[in-house]
């Protein structure tokens, strides 16, 4: 893998780890597992220093996570009291995603 491709892969990995962190945090704060919508993830990533990401970039990273079983899509509309509205398609972290975060923490002594 050449320089630019390696950098792009590292950037995608950092985005995916941050998405997993946000999904894990959301689950800890909302144990009923409501999950986060794509736009919510995009907004959170922008606040965490990934301001250059577009919504399609976030969708691509989430798609990889879902494809690898680290996150899952919930597509059952549900009223979210804390949001004051019905939420639609959203994402949650899976047990495999949590395991990945823990393994990454054990290997690097940090999750970034």
C-alpha positions, 0 to 999 in steps of 0.5 A, spaced: 500 500 500 502 506 497 503 513 502 496 516 500 492 509 500 495 508 507 493 515 509 486 514 507 486 507 510 488 510 517 483 516 516 478 511 515 480 507 521 480 513 526 473 515 523 470 508 525 473 508 531 470 514 533 464 512 531 464 506 535 466 510 541 460 515 540 455 509 539 458 506 545 457 512 549 450 513 547 448 506 549 451 507 556 447 514 556 441 511 553 441 503 556 435 502 552 439 502 546 435 507 541 442 508 537 444 514 533 442 517 527 447 518 521 446 526 522 447 525 529 453 521 528 456 526 523 455 532 528 458 528 533 464 527 529 465 534 527 465 536 534 471 531 535 475 534 530 473 530 524 470 537 521 472 535 514 467 529 514 461 529 510 455 525 511 457 521 505 463 519 509 460 518 515 455 513 511 461 510 508 465 508 515 458 506 518 457 501 512 464 498 513 462 497 521 455 494 519 458 490 514 463 487 519 458 486 525 461 492 529 455 496 529 448 494 527 442 498 523 436 499 527 430 501 522 424 501 527 421 508 528 421 509 535 419 515 539 425 518 543 423 522 549 429 525 550 429 528 543 422 530 543 421 526 536 420 520 532 427 517 530 428 512 524 434 509 521 439 509 527 445 505 529 448 501 535 454 498 537 454 490 537 458 486 542 463 485 537 464 493 536 465 493 544 470 487 544 474 491 538 474 497 542 477 494 548 482 490 544 484 496 541 485 499 548 489 493 551 494 494 545 495 501 545 493 503 552 488 508 548 482 508 544 484 513 538 
